[in-house]
């Protein structure tokens, strides 16, 4: 993870990132109900990544398949190039939804790059369960699972934050799922067209949000 420059990917690789992209530090947005954390993902540090590889017995690196949902192939290619600098020789394997869901269900994913409509979910519990539930959960971390179960019993937002914060921190500490950046919607249009913000649904554009002279 230290070999992955998340800021560069979020702003230079993801389409529209240079205008509206943002680096994400947790599996939720600040506006998501119950989103609170104290630990961010590991900082970009190639030198330290190389040292850790050597200490782990992988001084010469290793080969791995990096599966990716087809629309995000460019992101996977960028990641593959970055981790190659520390000896991880990743071959990128684009997949359709049905292909990667089957691979996930069969427990065959080693590394995977994809996206989840995080802004569409109002509560952090829903977002976290998108990764730490059922066949999506490759880690079965008791701390995270208990936090999610306990948080469901609380209606107070501040109380849920206190319960969920250790779970979000644990995900970042163990680097189970590494957040990279938002995926802005990109529209090609003439200068006479203006696309406004939807006042009711965050990060959503309806026909009523598009204006022209």
Backbone as ProteinMPNN parsed JSONL, in Angstrom:
{"seq_chain_A": "XXXXXXXXXXXXXXXXXXXXXXXXXXXXXXXXXXXXXXXXXXXXXXXXXXXXXXXXXXXXXXXXXXXXXXXXXXXXXXXXXXXXXXXXXXXXXXXXXXXXXXXXXXXXXXXXXXXXXXXXXXXXXXXXXXXXXXXXXXXXXXXXXXXXXXXXXXXXXXXXXXXXXXXXXXXXXXXXXXXXXXXXXXXXXXXXXXXXXXXXXXXXXXXXXXXXX", "coords_chain_A": {"N_chain_A": [[0.817, -1.217, 0.0], [2.01, 1.187, 0.641], [3.388, 1.724, -1.615], [1.638, 2.731, -3.396], [0.55, 5.595, -4.896], [-1.898, 7.312, -3.882], [-2.973, 9.889, -4.067], [-2.038, 10.839, -6.538], [-3.342, 9.061, -8.28], [-6.032, 9.657, -7.703], [-6.258, 12.278, -8.597], [-5.015, 12.507, -11.097], [-5.292, 10.203, -12.661], [-7.904, 9.137, -12.517], [-10.757, 9.975, -14.34], [-11.683, 13.352, -14.598], [-10.696, 13.897, -12.142], [-8.821, 15.92, -11.745], [-10.325, 18.172, -11.592], [-12.588, 17.792, -9.933], [-12.039, 15.693, -8.268], [-11.224, 13.783, -5.294], [-9.142, 12.673, -2.639], [-9.775, 9.78, -0.804], [-9.912, 8.898, 2.607], [-11.038, 6.945, 4.122], [-13.571, 4.343, 4.357], [-15.879, 5.824, 3.828], [-17.639, 8.915, 3.324], [-17.14, 12.263, 4.652], [-19.682, 13.35, 4.974], [-21.285, 11.169, 5.29], [-23.498, 9.477, 7.389], [-22.474, 8.646, 10.63], [-19.798, 8.407, 10.076], [-16.596, 8.275, 11.159], [-13.211, 8.448, 12.037], [-9.808, 7.783, 13.064], [-7.436, 6.937, 12.095], [-5.579, 7.104, 9.147], [-5.14, 5.744, 5.775], [-2.042, 4.027, 4.935], [0.761, 6.116, 4.34], [2.178, 7.294, 1.25], [5.18, 5.868, 0.459], [7.758, 4.796, -0.974], [10.384, 3.915, -0.467], [10.244, 2.912, 2.165], [8.382, 0.921, 1.674], [9.857, -0.826, 0.077], [11.751, -1.658, 1.954], [10.115, -3.03, 3.768], [9.211, -5.096, 2.136], [11.597, -6.508, 1.753], [12.179, -7.255, 4.407], [10.101, -8.97, 4.808], [10.798, -11.152, 3.429], [10.569, -11.046, 0.706], [12.422, -9.925, -1.08], [13.066, -10.143, -3.755], [10.641, -9.785, -4.864], [7.364, -10.723, -6.184], [4.956, -12.529, -8.207], [1.657, -11.613, -9.203], [-1.889, -11.619, -9.774], [-3.848, -8.953, -10.714], [-6.997, -8.305, -10.48], [-9.674, -6.496, -12.03], [-12.581, -4.47, -12.268], [-13.856, -3.879, -15.395], [-14.492, -1.075, -16.259], [-12.68, 0.374, -14.727], [-10.131, -0.077, -15.482], [-7.884, 1.518, -16.177], [-7.077, 2.581, -13.746], [-6.219, 0.304, -12.398], [-4.065, -0.41, -14.021], [-2.361, 1.719, -13.501], [-1.85, 1.298, -10.767], [-0.616, -1.2, -10.911], [1.737, -0.501, -12.225], [2.921, 1.116, -10.286], [3.328, -0.582, -8.02], [5.068, -2.314, -9.132], [7.475, -1.092, -8.895], [8.426, -1.862, -6.433], [8.882, -4.479, -6.729], [6.639, -6.098, -6.997], [5.137, -7.909, -9.312], [2.575, -7.364, -11.132], [-0.026, -8.632, -13.083], [-2.562, -7.305, -15.016], [-5.973, -8.035, -14.966], [-8.792, -7.515, -16.571], [-12.281, -7.62, -15.799], [-15.724, -8.521, -16.302], [-18.786, -7.617, -14.59], [-20.175, -9.996, -13.889], [-18.121, -11.868, -14.096], [-16.217, -11.067, -12.12], [-17.755, -11.187, -9.827], [-18.331, -13.919, -9.673], [-15.716, -14.9, -9.333], [-15.14, -13.734, -6.892], [-17.076, -14.948, -5.256], [-16.147, -17.536, -5.369], [-13.875, -17.319, -3.932], [-11.486, -16.571, -5.154], [-10.201, -14.192, -5.646], [-7.276, -12.321, -5.433], [-6.053, -9.784, -5.486], [-7.969, -6.871, -6.011], [-9.471, -4.32, -7.946], [-11.917, -1.908, -7.847], [-15.069, -0.143, -7.791], [-17.42, 1.456, -5.616], [-20.706, 2.651, -5.068], [-20.476, 4.755, -2.93], [-21.412, 7.284, -2.061], [-24.099, 7.044, -2.387], [-25.14, 5.751, -0.232], [-26.6, 6.387, 2.845], [-25.66, 5.845, 5.417], [-22.832, 4.83, 7.377], [-22.72, 2.181, 8.184], [-24.003, 0.725, 6.137], [-22.234, 1.17, 4.038], [-19.829, 0.001, 4.994], [-20.666, -2.663, 5.256], [-20.797, -3.347, 2.663], [-18.337, -4.245, 2.049], [-17.476, -5.795, 4.172], [-19.059, -8.166, 4.646], [-20.741, -11.241, 4.189], [-19.888, -13.016, 1.193], [-18.218, -11.058, 0.26], [-16.553, -10.411, 2.265], [-13.428, -11.125, 2.968], [-11.919, -11.362, 5.201], [-13.075, -11.547, 7.743], [-12.961, -10.153, 10.24], [-13.206, -9.982, 13.641], [-13.441, -7.691, 15.276], [-14.393, -5.686, 13.54], [-16.791, -6.85, 12.593], [-18.27, -7.121, 14.966], [-18.502, -4.434, 15.706], [-20.105, -3.433, 13.634], [-22.43, -4.898, 14.077], [-23.129, -4.021, 16.659], [-23.502, -1.3, 16.165], [-25.824, -1.22, 14.675], [-27.789, -1.349, 16.522], [-28.079, 1.101, 17.579], [-29.567, 4.276, 17.586], [-28.752, 6.846, 17.854], [-26.667, 9.146, 16.293], [-24.108, 10.104, 17.071], [-23.407, 8.21, 18.959], [-23.233, 5.96, 17.333], [-21.044, 6.698, 15.799], [-18.932, 6.509, 17.645], [-18.839, 3.776, 18.03], [-18.361, 2.805, 15.47], [-16.0, 4.008, 14.632], [-13.562, 2.631, 15.591], [-13.742, 0.401, 13.933], [-13.516, 1.408, 11.311], [-10.951, 2.437, 11.563], [-9.578, 0.059, 11.998], [-9.861, -1.233, 9.523], [-8.272, 0.436, 7.921], [-5.813, 0.197, 9.242], [-5.174, -2.516, 8.899], [-5.273, -2.592, 6.217], [-7.267, -3.797, 4.664], [-9.326, -3.061, 2.79], [-8.485, -0.604, 0.629], [-9.089, 2.73, 0.448], [-9.169, 4.961, -2.322], [-9.966, 7.173, -4.152], [-12.568, 9.542, -5.107], [-14.964, 9.127, -7.776], [-15.621, 11.244, -10.079], [-18.475, 12.406, -11.95], [-18.302, 12.785, -15.391], [-18.985, 15.079, -17.908], [-19.351, 15.837, -21.315], [-19.844, 18.792, -22.934], [-21.289, 21.705, -24.561], [-20.263, 25.177, -24.215], [-22.524, 26.595, -23.647], [-24.07, 25.156, -21.985], [-24.89, 24.438, -18.625], [-24.183, 22.554, -15.755], [-25.735, 21.941, -12.823], [-25.669, 21.522, -9.177], [-27.286, 18.813, -7.573], [-29.827, 19.425, -5.324], [-31.019, 17.639, -3.615], [-30.03, 15.007, -3.744], [-26.902, 13.866, -3.036], [-24.053, 14.088, -5.152], [-25.334, 13.354, -7.506], [-26.837, 13.643, -10.704], [-29.608, 14.905, -12.307], [-31.938, 15.344, -15.046], [-33.163, 17.728, -14.535], [-31.213, 19.224, -13.395], [-29.674, 20.295, -15.307], [-28.87, 23.041, -17.297], [-29.438, 25.461, -19.853], [-28.913, 28.1, -22.244]], "CA_chain_A": [[0.0, 0.0, 0.0], [2.902, 2.341, 0.66], [3.905, 1.937, -2.969], [0.557, 3.275, -4.218], [0.354, 7.039, -4.741], [-3.345, 7.481, -3.977], [-3.291, 11.251, -4.502], [-1.806, 10.934, -7.975], [-4.415, 8.337, -8.962], [-7.296, 10.365, -7.516], [-6.288, 13.567, -9.293], [-4.437, 12.479, -12.435], [-5.667, 9.002, -13.42], [-9.368, 9.062, -12.582], [-11.316, 11.03, -15.194], [-12.299, 14.454, -13.863], [-10.075, 14.043, -10.834], [-8.089, 17.179, -11.642], [-11.292, 19.253, -11.36], [-13.525, 17.539, -8.831], [-11.681, 14.489, -7.536], [-10.736, 13.935, -3.933], [-8.56, 11.47, -2.055], [-10.58, 9.289, 0.306], [-9.097, 8.342, 3.679], [-11.789, 5.908, 4.833], [-14.634, 3.759, 3.545], [-17.07, 6.657, 3.944], [-17.401, 10.345, 3.149], [-17.434, 13.022, 5.875], [-21.116, 13.61, 5.112], [-21.983, 9.911, 5.55], [-23.889, 9.367, 8.792], [-21.699, 7.687, 11.407], [-18.423, 8.319, 9.562], [-15.598, 8.853, 12.06], [-12.008, 7.613, 12.079], [-8.621, 8.49, 13.545], [-6.279, 6.434, 11.363], [-5.677, 7.177, 7.696], [-4.364, 4.699, 5.106], [-0.598, 4.232, 4.992], [1.246, 7.177, 3.453], [3.009, 6.899, 0.106], [6.585, 5.829, 0.87], [8.325, 3.675, -1.741], [11.579, 3.414, 0.211], [9.792, 2.08, 3.286], [7.732, -0.25, 1.093], [10.925, -1.739, -0.334], [12.33, -2.237, 3.168], [9.167, -3.996, 4.306], [9.249, -6.255, 1.237], [12.815, -7.27, 2.053], [12.017, -7.832, 5.74], [9.094, -10.028, 4.737], [11.336, -12.273, 2.664], [10.242, -10.898, -0.718], [13.359, -8.957, -1.658], [13.004, -10.262, -5.215], [9.271, -9.572, -5.289], [6.548, -11.897, -6.509], [3.97, -12.329, -9.263], [0.282, -11.622, -8.706], [-2.905, -11.167, -10.723], [-4.64, -7.829, -10.223], [-8.291, -8.272, -11.159], [-10.276, -5.165, -12.013], [-13.813, -4.282, -13.018], [-13.441, -3.308, -16.69], [-14.487, 0.39, -16.383], [-11.619, 0.989, -13.932], [-8.888, -0.701, -15.928], [-6.778, 2.481, -16.146], [-6.621, 2.699, -12.359], [-5.471, -0.918, -12.1], [-2.791, -0.326, -14.741], [-1.523, 2.653, -12.747], [-1.431, 0.62, -9.538], [0.336, -2.253, -11.289], [3.018, 0.145, -12.506], [3.49, 1.618, -9.034], [3.821, -1.652, -7.152], [6.198, -2.955, -9.809], [8.686, -0.427, -8.405], [8.939, -2.547, -5.252], [9.071, -5.886, -7.052], [5.394, -6.858, -7.169], [4.884, -7.972, -10.753], [1.132, -7.594, -11.25], [-0.649, -8.67, -14.406], [-3.914, -6.766, -14.892], [-6.995, -8.885, -15.577], [-10.111, -6.873, -16.569], [-13.397, -8.551, -15.663], [-17.08, -8.003, -16.274], [-19.382, -7.781, -13.256], [-20.466, -11.411, -13.625], [-16.862, -12.584, -13.921], [-15.562, -10.816, -10.842], [-18.631, -11.675, -8.751], [-18.099, -15.367, -9.565], [-14.385, -15.094, -8.75], [-15.253, -13.365, -5.479], [-17.846, -15.993, -4.582], [-15.308, -18.738, -5.321], [-12.704, -17.045, -3.108], [-10.31, -16.601, -6.019], [-9.601, -12.87, -5.833], [-6.099, -12.034, -4.615], [-6.113, -8.321, -5.438], [-9.068, -6.437, -6.861], [-9.726, -2.881, -8.035], [-13.278, -1.654, -8.281], [-15.69, 1.051, -7.205], [-18.708, 1.228, -4.945], [-21.422, 3.936, -4.997], [-20.46, 5.118, -1.509], [-22.225, 8.476, -1.792], [-25.518, 6.694, -2.454], [-25.562, 5.138, 1.018], [-26.638, 7.45, 3.854], [-25.068, 5.475, 6.693], [-21.55, 4.129, 7.291], [-22.962, 0.744, 8.337], [-24.295, 0.172, 4.818], [-21.006, 1.209, 3.24], [-18.908, -1.0, 5.519], [-21.167, -4.006, 4.964], [-20.525, -3.62, 1.255], [-17.022, -4.902, 1.972], [-17.265, -6.704, 5.299], [-20.259, -8.967, 4.859], [-20.946, -12.331, 3.245], [-18.761, -13.451, 0.362], [-17.32, -9.922, 0.018], [-15.665, -10.3, 3.42], [-12.352, -12.122, 2.911], [-11.074, -11.236, 6.392], [-13.835, -11.988, 8.926], [-12.361, -9.515, 11.401], [-14.206, -9.947, 14.717], [-13.64, -6.332, 15.758], [-15.243, -4.98, 12.576], [-18.119, -7.46, 12.559], [-18.965, -6.772, 16.214], [-18.82, -3.008, 15.652], [-21.246, -3.272, 12.734], [-23.602, -5.459, 14.751], [-23.487, -3.129, 17.768], [-23.946, -0.001, 15.637], [-27.197, -1.361, 14.182], [-28.708, -1.253, 17.661], [-28.045, 2.475, 18.074], [-30.22, 5.266, 16.719], [-28.045, 8.106, 18.005], [-25.56, 9.215, 15.338], [-22.834, 10.248, 17.781], [-23.118, 6.907, 19.581], [-22.791, 5.061, 16.249], [-19.692, 7.109, 15.423], [-17.985, 5.967, 18.616], [-18.755, 2.331, 17.821], [-17.847, 2.507, 14.126], [-14.655, 4.551, 14.443], [-12.522, 1.596, 15.676], [-13.855, -0.507, 12.788], [-12.923, 2.108, 10.176], [-9.513, 2.478, 11.834], [-9.042, -1.294, 11.829], [-9.766, -1.473, 8.089], [-7.098, 1.152, 7.422], [-4.617, -0.359, 9.872], [-4.878, -3.813, 8.286], [-5.306, -2.396, 4.758], [-8.154, -4.771, 4.029], [-9.833, -2.359, 1.61], [-7.78, 0.671, 0.628], [-9.797, 3.769, -0.3], [-8.27, 5.749, -3.172], [-10.524, 8.481, -4.478], [-13.915, 9.61, -5.656], [-15.024, 9.028, -9.236], [-16.562, 12.289, -10.524], [-19.178, 12.235, -13.211], [-17.709, 13.658, -16.405], [-19.901, 15.384, -19.01], [-18.826, 16.633, -22.423], [-20.952, 19.634, -23.351], [-20.906, 23.011, -25.089], [-20.139, 26.216, -23.19], [-23.846, 27.147, -23.362], [-24.742, 24.265, -21.031], [-24.379, 24.449, -17.25], [-24.684, 21.446, -14.936], [-25.786, 22.365, -11.432], [-25.645, 20.492, -8.141], [-28.601, 18.343, -7.168], [-30.008, 19.834, -3.923], [-31.65, 16.59, -2.816], [-29.257, 13.761, -3.746], [-25.483, 14.171, -3.226], [-23.294, 13.46, -6.234], [-26.262, 12.815, -8.497], [-27.288, 14.648, -11.666], [-30.839, 14.602, -13.026], [-32.15, 16.251, -16.177], [-33.56, 19.039, -14.001], [-30.013, 19.93, -12.934], [-28.931, 20.742, -16.493], [-29.438, 24.316, -17.747], [-28.85, 26.027, -21.064], [-29.484, 29.395, -22.646]], "C_chain_A": [[0.845, 1.259, 0.0], [3.46, 2.653, -0.724], [2.868, 2.571, -3.885], [0.36, 4.757, -3.901], [-1.125, 7.342, -4.959], [-3.729, 8.873, -4.487], [-3.109, 11.405, -6.013], [-2.929, 10.244, -8.746], [-5.718, 9.118, -8.896], [-7.391, 11.629, -8.351], [-5.813, 13.517, -10.736], [-4.863, 11.287, -13.289], [-7.176, 8.899, -13.583], [-9.896, 10.252, -13.386], [-12.033, 12.087, -14.362], [-11.676, 14.711, -12.513], [-9.343, 15.358, -10.652], [-9.019, 18.35, -11.345], [-12.131, 19.016, -10.107], [-13.181, 16.308, -8.003], [-11.196, 14.783, -6.131], [-10.174, 12.6, -3.456], [-9.423, 11.058, -0.874], [-9.676, 8.623, 1.336], [-9.814, 7.275, 4.491], [-12.883, 5.384, 3.911], [-15.953, 4.506, 3.735], [-16.661, 8.102, 3.677], [-17.695, 11.075, 4.463], [-18.922, 13.27, 6.082], [-21.92, 12.336, 5.35], [-22.284, 9.791, 7.044], [-23.063, 8.29, 9.496], [-20.258, 7.555, 10.978], [-17.468, 9.036, 10.515], [-14.412, 7.902, 12.129], [-10.836, 8.457, 12.56], [-7.366, 8.06, 12.803], [-6.526, 6.511, 9.856], [-4.916, 6.002, 7.069], [-2.873, 5.029, 5.149], [-0.15, 5.246, 3.944], [2.137, 6.599, 2.353], [4.486, 7.006, 0.484], [7.237, 4.612, 0.221], [9.535, 3.07, -1.04], [11.21, 2.485, 1.363], [9.12, 0.817, 2.768], [8.773, -1.288, 0.669], [11.56, -2.42, 0.879], [11.41, -3.312, 3.75], [9.109, -5.259, 3.443], [10.444, -7.137, 1.565], [12.692, -7.967, 3.4], [11.035, -8.999, 5.739], [9.569, -11.239, 3.941], [11.049, -12.207, 1.183], [11.138, -9.848, -1.365], [13.307, -8.964, -3.179], [11.583, -10.12, -5.745], [8.511, -10.857, -5.535], [5.563, -11.52, -7.611], [2.56, -12.412, -8.679], [-0.65, -11.156, -9.823], [-3.748, -10.083, -10.068], [-5.928, -7.762, -11.039], [-8.907, -6.884, -11.035], [-11.584, -5.19, -12.781], [-13.475, -3.427, -14.232], [-13.453, -1.781, -16.753], [-13.34, 1.076, -15.652], [-10.246, 0.404, -14.263], [-7.696, 0.245, -15.82], [-6.208, 2.637, -14.74], [-5.775, 1.493, -11.988], [-4.112, -0.91, -12.788], [-1.828, 0.597, -14.007], [-0.991, 2.004, -11.471], [-0.389, -0.445, -9.845], [1.711, -1.663, -11.566], [3.705, 0.627, -11.243], [4.069, 0.5, -8.179], [4.94, -2.452, -7.818], [7.521, -2.347, -9.336], [9.252, -1.092, -7.159], [9.019, -4.062, -5.47], [7.81, -6.713, -7.189], [4.996, -6.792, -8.636], [3.42, -8.372, -10.977], [0.696, -7.603, -12.707], [-2.11, -8.271, -14.237], [-4.904, -7.637, -15.652], [-8.362, -8.207, -15.496], [-11.217, -7.922, -16.522], [-14.725, -7.817, -15.786], [-17.627, -8.201, -14.854], [-19.601, -9.256, -12.937], [-19.192, -12.204, -13.389], [-16.252, -12.333, -12.545], [-16.437, -11.238, -9.665], [-18.434, -13.175, -8.565], [-16.748, -15.653, -8.92], [-14.403, -14.771, -7.262], [-15.973, -14.456, -4.697], [-17.018, -17.263, -4.41], [-14.045, -18.535, -4.485], [-11.411, -16.983, -3.892], [-9.671, -15.232, -6.25], [-8.418, -12.696, -4.884], [-5.989, -10.529, -4.397], [-7.217, -7.889, -6.398], [-9.222, -4.929, -6.803], [-11.142, -2.686, -8.571], [-13.805, -0.385, -7.638], [-17.002, 0.657, -6.568], [-19.395, 2.586, -4.797], [-21.59, 4.422, -3.56], [-21.384, 6.285, -1.194], [-23.719, 8.182, -1.827], [-26.049, 6.126, -1.141], [-25.509, 6.172, 2.142], [-25.904, 7.128, 5.144], [-23.809, 4.631, 6.501], [-21.723, 2.623, 7.437], [-23.168, 0.097, 6.978], [-23.038, 0.122, 3.952], [-20.046, 0.113, 3.686], [-19.361, -2.418, 5.189], [-21.007, -4.358, 3.492], [-19.202, -4.321, 1.048], [-16.846, -5.983, 3.031], [-18.548, -7.46, 5.63], [-20.329, -10.052, 3.795], [-19.698, -12.698, 2.467], [-17.8, -12.314, 0.037], [-16.254, -9.829, 1.11], [-14.637, -11.43, 3.416], [-11.598, -12.219, 4.239], [-11.74, -11.691, 7.676], [-13.215, -11.448, 10.215], [-13.418, -9.331, 12.492], [-14.48, -8.538, 15.214], [-14.602, -5.577, 14.847], [-16.662, -5.533, 12.596], [-18.923, -7.122, 13.814], [-19.382, -5.303, 16.209], [-20.043, -2.764, 14.77], [-22.525, -3.777, 13.39], [-24.072, -4.542, 15.879], [-24.062, -1.809, 17.266], [-25.387, -0.056, 15.144], [-28.231, -1.186, 15.29], [-28.819, 0.178, 18.195], [-28.703, 3.421, 17.086], [-29.519, 6.615, 16.781], [-26.794, 8.124, 17.134], [-24.211, 9.289, 16.042], [-22.433, 8.941, 18.451], [-22.627, 5.92, 18.53], [-21.367, 5.406, 15.813], [-18.657, 6.486, 16.348], [-17.781, 4.475, 18.42], [-18.076, 1.999, 16.496], [-16.421, 2.991, 13.901], [-13.554, 3.491, 14.557], [-12.555, 0.626, 14.489], [-13.243, 0.115, 11.533], [-11.408, 2.19, 10.335], [-8.88, 1.107, 11.586], [-8.893, -1.632, 10.344], [-8.535, -0.799, 7.506], [-5.798, 0.573, 7.97], [-4.191, -1.661, 9.195], [-4.853, -3.741, 6.759], [-6.121, -3.475, 4.062], [-8.679, -4.22, 2.706], [-9.236, -0.968, 1.649], [-8.561, 1.698, -0.197], [-8.803, 4.604, -1.103], [-8.859, 7.125, -3.462], [-11.933, 8.384, -4.997], [-13.847, 9.493, -7.178], [-16.062, 10.033, -9.737], [-17.275, 11.89, -11.811], [-18.614, 13.245, -14.2], [-18.691, 13.83, -17.563], [-19.172, 16.206, -20.069], [-19.992, 17.458, -22.97], [-20.426, 20.968, -23.887], [-20.875, 24.028, -23.954], [-21.485, 26.837, -22.831], [-24.608, 26.321, -22.324], [-24.077, 24.388, -19.658], [-25.017, 23.311, -16.467], [-24.599, 21.856, -13.473], [-25.722, 21.202, -10.465], [-27.077, 20.1, -7.777], [-28.804, 18.647, -5.686], [-30.553, 18.731, -3.026], [-30.826, 15.308, -2.715], [-27.786, 14.082, -4.018], [-24.889, 13.401, -4.403], [-24.184, 12.746, -7.253], [-26.689, 13.949, -9.419], [-28.537, 14.133, -12.369], [-31.007, 15.61, -14.155], [-32.533, 17.641, -15.695], [-32.377, 19.839, -13.466], [-29.186, 20.477, -14.093], [-29.646, 21.98, -17.079], [-28.739, 24.769, -19.028], [-29.582, 27.299, -21.434], [-30.613, 29.201, -23.645]], "O_chain_A": [[0.453, 2.279, -0.568], [3.954, 3.757, -0.956], [3.177, 2.915, -5.026], [0.041, 5.12, -2.769], [-1.554, 7.599, -6.084], [-4.689, 9.02, -5.243], [-3.932, 12.029, -6.683], [-3.416, 10.773, -9.746], [-6.43, 9.236, -9.894], [-8.482, 12.016, -8.77], [-6.167, 14.39, -11.529], [-4.8, 11.356, -14.516], [-7.667, 8.606, -14.673], [-9.521, 11.397, -13.134], [-12.88, 11.766, -13.529], [-12.075, 15.638, -11.808], [-9.248, 15.865, -9.535], [-8.566, 19.404, -10.897], [-12.355, 19.934, -9.318], [-13.952, 15.92, -7.126], [-10.804, 15.908, -5.822], [-10.67, 11.535, -3.824], [-9.766, 11.89, -0.034], [-8.774, 7.867, 0.975], [-9.252, 6.752, 5.453], [-13.095, 5.913, 2.82], [-17.017, 3.891, 3.795], [-15.489, 8.461, 3.789], [-18.428, 10.552, 5.303], [-19.383, 13.389, 7.218], [-23.125, 12.412, 5.59], [-21.393, 9.99, 7.87], [-22.966, 7.161, 9.017], [-19.552, 6.672, 11.466], [-17.526, 10.257, 10.66], [-14.587, 6.691, 12.265], [-10.862, 9.685, 12.475], [-6.342, 8.74, 12.87], [-7.55, 6.043, 9.358], [-4.135, 5.338, 7.751], [-2.492, 6.177, 5.373], [-0.623, 5.234, 2.807], [2.76, 5.551, 2.521], [4.982, 8.091, 0.789], [7.263, 3.528, 0.804], [9.696, 1.85, -1.021], [11.788, 1.41, 1.517], [9.273, -0.251, 3.361], [8.586, -2.486, 0.881], [11.869, -3.611, 0.838], [11.871, -4.372, 4.172], [8.974, -6.364, 3.967], [10.323, -8.359, 1.645], [13.055, -9.136, 3.529], [11.13, -9.904, 6.569], [8.845, -12.224, 3.793], [11.255, -13.187, 0.466], [10.665, -8.988, -2.108], [13.48, -7.927, -3.819], [11.341, -10.311, -6.936], [8.95, -11.941, -5.148], [5.364, -10.342, -7.907], [2.308, -13.195, -7.763], [-0.249, -10.396, -10.705], [-4.297, -10.285, -8.985], [-5.946, -7.229, -12.149], [-8.683, -6.183, -10.048], [-11.693, -5.847, -13.816], [-12.869, -2.364, -14.096], [-12.489, -1.211, -17.265], [-13.049, 2.241, -15.924], [-9.334, 0.395, -13.436], [-6.611, -0.175, -15.417], [-5.001, 2.804, -14.567], [-4.737, 1.632, -11.341], [-3.118, -1.35, -12.209], [-0.636, 0.309, -13.898], [0.186, 2.148, -11.139], [0.603, -0.579, -9.127], [2.73, -2.244, -11.192], [4.929, 0.558, -11.132], [5.183, 0.622, -7.669], [5.673, -3.18, -7.147], [8.56, -3.005, -9.371], [10.43, -0.916, -6.849], [9.199, -4.827, -4.522], [7.888, -7.909, -7.47], [4.574, -5.748, -9.133], [3.079, -9.555, -11.008], [1.013, -6.688, -13.467], [-2.817, -8.84, -13.405], [-4.706, -7.941, -16.828], [-9.032, -8.304, -14.467], [-11.101, -8.984, -17.133], [-14.839, -6.646, -15.423], [-17.005, -8.868, -14.027], [-19.256, -9.717, -11.85], [-19.179, -13.12, -12.567], [-15.818, -13.271, -11.877], [-15.917, -11.608, -8.613], [-18.376, -13.657, -7.434], [-16.635, -16.534, -8.068], [-13.758, -15.453, -6.465], [-15.539, -14.843, -3.612], [-17.172, -17.981, -3.422], [-13.238, -19.453, -4.34], [-10.348, -17.307, -3.362], [-8.687, -15.133, -6.983], [-8.546, -12.9, -3.677], [-5.85, -10.062, -3.267], [-7.381, -8.473, -7.469], [-9.116, -4.329, -5.733], [-11.51, -3.23, -9.613], [-13.052, 0.359, -7.01], [-17.615, -0.347, -6.932], [-18.746, 3.569, -4.439], [-22.704, 4.489, -3.041], [-22.065, 6.277, -0.169], [-24.519, 8.986, -1.349], [-27.261, 6.028, -0.95], [-24.46, 6.776, 2.365], [-25.556, 8.038, 5.896], [-23.73, 3.819, 5.579], [-20.943, 1.86, 6.866], [-22.588, -0.949, 6.687], [-22.81, -0.845, 3.225], [-19.509, -0.621, 2.856], [-18.537, -3.278, 4.878], [-21.074, -5.529, 3.117], [-18.966, -4.921, 0.0], [-16.147, -6.971, 2.808], [-19.051, -7.397, 6.751], [-20.011, -9.808, 2.631], [-18.591, -12.694, 3.006], [-16.682, -12.565, -0.414], [-15.19, -9.245, 0.906], [-14.941, -12.555, 3.814], [-10.726, -13.075, 4.386], [-11.071, -12.164, 8.594], [-12.975, -12.198, 11.161], [-14.402, -8.616, 12.299], [-15.62, -8.21, 15.542], [-15.518, -4.908, 15.324], [-17.628, -4.77, 12.613], [-20.124, -6.865, 13.73], [-20.479, -4.963, 16.653], [-20.918, -1.974, 15.125], [-23.58, -3.153, 13.269], [-25.271, -4.313, 16.038], [-24.991, -1.262, 17.86], [-26.096, 0.949, 15.188], [-29.401, -0.909, 15.025], [-29.56, 0.437, 19.144], [-28.426, 3.37, 15.888], [-29.666, 7.438, 15.877], [-25.958, 7.225, 17.223], [-23.269, 8.604, 15.644], [-21.25, 8.605, 18.504], [-21.716, 5.134, 18.79], [-20.578, 4.517, 15.494], [-17.626, 5.992, 15.891], [-16.679, 3.963, 18.62], [-17.314, 1.037, 16.403], [-15.707, 2.439, 13.064], [-12.677, 3.449, 13.694], [-11.519, 0.094, 14.089], [-12.54, -0.559, 10.78], [-10.668, 2.033, 9.364], [-7.784, 1.01, 11.034], [-7.905, -2.251, 9.949], [-7.83, -1.391, 6.689], [-4.804, 0.47, 7.251], [-3.006, -1.885, 8.948], [-4.465, -4.698, 6.09], [-5.729, -4.0, 3.019], [-8.504, -4.826, 1.648], [-9.458, -0.226, 2.606], [-8.68, 1.548, -1.413], [-7.717, 4.918, -0.615], [-8.294, 8.138, -3.049], [-12.435, 7.3, -5.291], [-12.804, 9.733, -7.786], [-17.249, 9.713, -9.813], [-16.747, 11.145, -12.637], [-18.469, 14.425, -13.878], [-19.17, 12.847, -18.13], [-18.462, 17.158, -19.746], [-21.0, 16.906, -23.413], [-19.261, 21.311, -23.687], [-21.394, 23.775, -22.867], [-21.59, 27.534, -21.822], [-25.662, 26.737, -21.842], [-22.851, 24.434, -19.553], [-26.233, 23.122, -16.506], [-23.509, 22.09, -12.95], [-25.722, 20.04, -10.871], [-27.962, 20.951, -7.686], [-28.026, 18.171, -4.859], [-30.55, 18.872, -1.803], [-30.91, 14.597, -1.714], [-27.451, 14.526, -5.116], [-25.186, 12.225, -4.614], [-23.837, 11.69, -7.783], [-26.882, 15.08, -8.973], [-28.524, 13.051, -12.956], [-30.296, 16.613, -14.209], [-32.258, 18.629, -16.375], [-32.529, 21.011, -13.121], [-28.12, 21.057, -13.881], [-30.854, 21.962, -17.319], [-27.563, 24.471, -19.236], [-30.708, 27.545, -21.002], [-31.213, 30.177, -24.096]]}, "name": "protein", "num_of_chains": 1, "seq": "XXXXXXXXXXXXXXXXXXXXXXXXXXXXXXXXXXXXXXXXXXXXXXXXXXXXXXXXXXXXXXXXXXXXXXXXXXXXXXXXXXXXXXXXXXXXXXXXXXXXXXXXXXXXXXXXXXXXXXXXXXXXXXXXXXXXXXXXXXXXXXXXXXXXXXXXXXXXXXXXXXXXXXXXXXXXXXXXXXXXXXXXXXXXXXXXXXXXXXXXXXXXXXXXXXXXX"}
